[in-house]
Amino acid sequence: MISLKGLERFCANLKIDSKDDGITPLRLWGTQKYFLDEMCKGINRGIRYFYVLKSRQQGITTVGNAFDLYWLFTHPGLQGTWVSEKDETRDYNRGIFTSMYQSLPKGLKPPLDVNNRMGLRF
């Protein structure tokens, strides 16, 4: 079972580069909590595909990256893929994902074995 509380505890250890505040702890907004809660409910019911219709500036991409880290770390051996419409978007989002990983305390993240333009491996 996955719980919103567990995700919130994990997210509280992440730092993000906020446009308004610079480097800051990830403090979940209501929209982000709602998104994560719905994901948890679906996963606990066996749903594995989610389609999200959202507007901009709700923090869903950011919290989605946080969820991806959490999921990869709690399921050893799992492989993930980031798909983007263009190289610039891929590189931008990979930078965000990597900086979130680096912001975690040592005890919460597996060691990074590979970090090159082809991918990350924990």
C-alpha positions in Angstrom: 0.0 0.0 0.0 1.2 3.4 -0.9 0.1 6.4 1.2 -0.1 10.1 0.8 1.6 10.5 4.2 4.6 8.5 3.1 4.9 10.5 -0.1 4.6 13.8 1.9 7.4 12.7 4.2 9.6 11.9 1.2 8.8 15.2 -0.5 9.6 17.1 2.7 13.3 16.1 2.2 13.5 17.4 -1.4 14.7 20.8 -2.4 13.6 22.5 -5.6 14.7 25.6 -7.5 11.6 27.8 -7.2 11.1 30.8 -9.6 9.9 32.8 -6.6 12.1 31.7 -3.7 15.3 30.1 -5.2 16.4 26.8 -3.7 13.8 25.9 -1.2 12.3 22.7 0.4 9.4 21.2 -1.6 6.3 22.3 0.3 3.3 20.7 -1.3 0.4 22.8 -2.5 -3.2 21.7 -2.4 -3.1 20.8 -6.1 0.0 18.6 -5.6 -1.5 16.8 -2.6 -4.7 16.2 -4.5 -2.7 14.7 -7.4 -0.6 12.5 -5.2 -3.7 11.4 -3.2 -5.5 10.4 -6.4 -2.4 8.5 -7.6 -2.1 6.6 -4.3 -5.8 5.7 -4.4 -5.4 4.4 -8.0 -2.2 2.5 -7.3 -3.8 0.8 -4.3 -6.7 -0.3 -6.5 -4.2 -1.8 -9.1 -4.4 1.0 -11.6 -1.0 1.6 -13.3 -1.8 4.1 -16.1 -2.8 7.7 -15.3 -3.7 10.4 -17.7 -3.5 13.9 -16.2 -5.3 16.9 -17.7 -3.9 20.0 -16.0 -3.2 23.6 -16.5 0.1 25.3 -16.1 1.7 26.5 -12.8 0.1 23.9 -10.5 3.3 22.1 -9.6 2.2 18.8 -11.1 5.4 18.2 -13.2 7.5 19.0 -10.1 5.6 16.6 -7.8 5.5 14.1 -10.6 9.3 14.1 -10.6 9.3 13.7 -6.9 6.9 10.7 -7.2 9.1 9.2 -9.9 12.1 9.3 -7.5 10.1 7.9 -4.7 8.8 5.0 -6.8 12.2 4.1 -8.3 13.8 4.2 -4.8 11.1 2.0 -3.2 11.1 -0.6 -6.1 14.7 -1.8 -6.5 15.5 -3.0 -10.0 12.8 -0.9 -11.6 13.6 1.0 -14.8 12.1 4.3 -15.8 12.1 6.3 -19.0 11.5 10.0 -19.5 9.9 10.8 -22.8 9.9 14.4 -24.2 8.8 16.1 -27.3 12.2 17.7 -27.9 15.8 17.5 -26.7 15.6 20.8 -24.8 12.7 19.7 -22.7 14.3 16.3 -22.0 17.5 18.1 -20.8 15.6 20.7 -18.8 13.6 18.0 -17.0 16.5 15.8 -16.5 18.3 18.7 -14.7 15.3 19.1 -12.4 15.2 15.4 -11.7 18.9 15.2 -11.0 18.9 18.2 -8.7 16.0 16.8 -6.7 18.0 13.5 -6.3 21.1 15.4 -5.2 19.1 17.4 -2.6 18.1 14.3 -0.7 20.0 13.3 2.5 22.3 10.4 2.0 20.1 7.9 3.9 17.2 8.5 1.6 18.8 7.9 -1.8 20.6 5.0 -3.4 24.0 5.7 -4.8 24.2 7.0 -8.3 26.2 4.5 -10.4 25.8 6.2 -13.8 25.1 9.8 -14.7 25.7 10.7 -18.4 23.7 12.0 -21.4 22.3 8.5 -22.0 20.8 8.1 -18.5 20.9 7.8 -14.8 21.3 4.5 -12.9 20.9 4.1 -9.2 
